[in-house]
Amino acid sequence: MAHELPPLPYPKNALAPHMSAETLEFHHDKHHQTYIDTLNGLIAGTPLENSSLEDTIRETANNASKTAIFNNAAQAWNHDFFWRSMRPNGGGAPSANIMEHITKGGFENFAKFREAFINAAKGQFGSGWAWLVLEGGKFKVTTTSNADNPIAHNVVPLATCDVWEHAYYIDYRNRRADFVTTFIDILINWDFVAHNLARHSANKAA
């Protein structure tokens, strides 16, 4: 079965003015769609045709003969995760439960976590992603280049910020720092982080 482009979890203008409807039109409807279409063409008639994106990522990671499949599957997955990592009226400090995990991860307070995330996203050279992950039972901030993601490394993703230029150039031009600061302060969906944490805990207990 061919993969399909998942709809956005909110209207295209829901994140404006921090992320414009024009950005979402190009980023979701064109960039994300292209990854889906390219992946479907690459896996048609192969054993991966009926695999989930997650399974395809795990199957093709670090396999040089399947780099194109990995890149497009991972980018398709990363983008859907990115849309859900944001929400209207998001941002700011998280719930007490999430804050407890942040401090257990070695961040002295939310300000220190915020600084670490912004610096990681700003410092990612070239195209890639900034992630909040659960690794070794602790919250960590990390980055990946190009299409790479935590699933390929058996790490649990909790939220991500896309720092490819097409994610922010329409609204912010070359001001990546302003974009990632806006992501943390105004857009990040802490409910999605809590959902991913709870799902991981449930899977671990099962």
C-alpha positions in Angstrom: 0.0 0.0 0.0 1.3 3.4 -1.0 2.1 6.0 1.8 -0.1 9.1 1.8 0.6 12.6 3.0 -0.9 13.0 6.4 -3.0 16.1 6.8 -1.8 18.9 9.1 -3.1 18.7 12.6 -4.4 22.3 12.3 -5.4 24.8 9.6 -2.6 26.3 7.5 -3.1 29.7 9.1 -3.2 28.4 12.7 0.4 29.1 13.5 0.5 32.6 12.0 2.2 35.0 12.3 4.9 32.9 13.7 4.7 30.4 10.8 2.7 31.6 7.9 0.1 29.8 5.8 2.4 30.3 2.8 5.2 28.4 4.6 3.0 25.5 5.4 1.6 25.5 1.9 5.1 25.1 0.4 6.6 23.0 3.3 3.7 20.6 3.8 1.9 20.5 0.5 5.1 20.5 -1.7 8.2 19.4 0.2 6.5 16.8 2.4 4.4 15.5 -0.5 7.6 15.1 -2.6 9.2 12.9 0.0 6.0 10.7 0.1 5.8 10.5 -3.7 9.5 9.7 -4.1 9.4 7.1 -1.4 6.4 5.4 -3.0 8.2 5.2 -6.3 11.3 3.7 -4.7 9.5 1.0 -2.8 6.9 0.0 -5.4 7.1 -3.7 -5.9 9.6 -4.3 -3.1 9.2 -6.0 0.3 9.1 -2.5 1.8 6.0 -1.5 -0.1 3.7 -2.5 2.8 6.0 -1.5 5.7 5.4 1.4 8.0 7.6 4.4 7.8 9.2 3.5 11.2 10.0 -0.1 10.0 11.3 1.2 6.7 13.6 3.6 8.6 15.0 0.8 10.8 15.3 -1.6 7.9 17.3 0.9 5.7 19.4 2.8 8.2 23.1 2.5 7.6 22.5 0.5 4.4 24.3 2.2 1.6 22.4 0.4 -1.1 19.1 1.8 0.3 20.2 5.4 1.2 17.6 7.0 -1.1 14.8 4.9 0.5 16.0 5.8 4.0 16.3 9.5 3.2 12.8 9.8 1.8 11.2 7.6 4.5 12.9 9.4 7.3 12.1 12.8 5.9 8.4 11.8 5.5 8.4 10.7 9.1 10.4 13.6 10.4 8.0 16.1 8.8 4.9 14.5 10.2 6.5 14.5 13.6 7.5 18.2 13.2 3.9 19.3 12.4 2.7 17.5 15.6 5.5 19.0 17.6 3.8 22.4 17.2 0.4 23.8 18.2 -1.4 27.1 18.2 -0.8 28.8 21.5 2.1 26.5 22.3 5.5 27.2 23.8 6.5 28.4 27.2 7.3 26.3 30.2 5.8 22.7 30.2 3.8 20.9 32.9 5.4 20.0 36.2 5.7 16.3 35.1 7.7 17.3 31.9 9.7 19.8 33.9 10.7 17.1 36.3 12.1 15.0 33.4 13.9 18.1 32.1 15.7 18.7 35.4 16.5 14.9 35.7 18.1 15.2 32.3 20.7 17.5 33.8 19.2 20.8 33.0 19.2 23.1 36.0 16.0 24.8 35.1 13.8 25.5 32.1 15.9 28.5 31.1 18.9 26.3 30.8 17.0 23.7 28.8 15.7 26.5 26.5 19.2 27.8 26.0 20.5 24.3 25.2 17.8 23.6 22.6 18.2 27.0 20.9 22.0 26.6 20.8 21.8 23.1 19.4 19.3 24.1 16.7 21.3 27.2 15.8 24.6 25.3 15.8 23.4 22.4 13.5 25.6 22.9 10.4 23.7 22.8 7.2 20.4 21.0 6.9 19.0 18.9 9.7 16.9 18.7 12.8 17.0 19.6 16.5 15.4 17.0 18.8 14.2 16.6 22.4 14.7 12.8 23.0 14.5 10.2 25.7 17.8 8.3 25.9 18.9 6.1 28.7 15.7 7.1 30.6 16.7 10.8 30.5 15.7 13.9 28.4 18.4 15.0 26.1 18.8 17.7 23.4 20.4 16.5 20.2 20.6 17.2 16.5 20.8 15.1 13.3 21.9 16.0 9.8 19.8 15.9 6.7 17.2 13.1 7.0 18.7 11.2 10.0 16.5 10.8 13.0 16.5 9.2 16.5 14.6 6.1 15.3 17.6 5.1 13.3 19.6 5.0 16.5 17.1 3.3 18.8 16.5 6.6 20.7 13.0 7.8 21.6 12.0 11.1 19.9 9.7 13.5 21.9 9.7 16.6 19.7 11.6 18.1 16.8 12.3 21.4 15.1 13.1 21.4 11.4 16.2 23.5 10.7 16.3 23.0 6.9 16.2 26.4 5.3 12.8 25.7 3.6 11.3 25.4 7.1 11.8 29.1 7.9 13.1 31.0 4.9 9.8 32.5 3.8 9.1 33.9 7.2 12.5 34.5 8.7 14.9 34.6 5.7 18.3 33.6 7.1 17.4 34.3 10.8 17.4 30.7 12.0 18.0 31.8 15.6 14.8 33.8 15.6 12.9 30.8 14.1 14.1 28.3 16.7 13.5 30.8 19.6 10.0 31.2 18.3 9.6 27.4 18.2 10.5 27.0 21.9 8.8 30.2 23.1 5.5 30.1 21.1 5.1 26.9 19.0 6.3 23.7 20.8 3.6 21.3 21.7 4.3 20.1 25.2 1.1 17.9 25.1 2.7 16.0 22.2 5.9 15.5 24.3 3.8 14.2 27.2 1.9 11.9 24.8 5.2 10.4 23.4 6.6 10.0 26.8 3.4 8.2 28.0 3.4 6.0 24.9 7.0 4.9 25.5 6.3 4.1 29.1 3.2 2.0 28.1 5.2 0.1 25.5 8.0 -0.5 27.9 5.5 -1.9 30.5 3.7 -4.1 28.0 
